[in-house]
Amino acid sequence: MSDAADGQHHTPQGTALLPSDLTDEQLASGPVLASIDALLIEELSEDEDEAFAAALDS
């Protein structure tokens, strides 16, 4: 193998590009949404609010 080919950086391909699964420890230390009310956005119009609520229900 030539020096040029040997010096190429190996980049991940295929499924190696996907994020890894969280460990139980990482999952347990993640943030928890206490209530769906935390997602409320006060500046939304009534139509936007209804569309947002419908999206959450789906």
N, C-alpha and C positions, 0 to 999 in steps of 0.2 A: 504494500500500500504506500502511496506517495505521501510525503510530508503534508502536502496541501489537503489531501483527503483525510489524513489522520487528524489534522488540526481543526476540522470543522466542528462547530458546536452541535451537540445533539439536542434537538428540541422535541418536546413531547408531541405525540401524535395520537389521533383516535381518542379512545376513552381516557387516556392520561390527561387530556385537556379538561375533563369534567371535574368539578369540585369533589373532594372526598366526603364520605358520610361523616356526620358528627359522632364523636364518641359519647357515651352516656354522661361522662363528666362535662363535656362541652355543652351538651343539650341541657343538663340540669343547671348550668351556670348562665344560661341565656336569659334575656329579658322575657317577662310574662306580661301579656296584656290583661290587666285586671278586669277591664270592662270594655265592651264595644263602644261605650260612650267616649272613651279616650280618642276615638277616631273622628269625633265630631269636628267639623270645620265651620266655625261661626260665620265666615264671610260668604258662604254659599247662598245662591238664590234658592227660592223654594223648589224650582224645577231641578236645579243641580242637586239639592239635598235629596229629593225624591229619587233621582236617578242613582245617586250614590247608595242610598238605602236599598234600592232594588238590586244593585250589583252585589251588595253584601249578602242579601237574602238568597242569591242564586248559587 
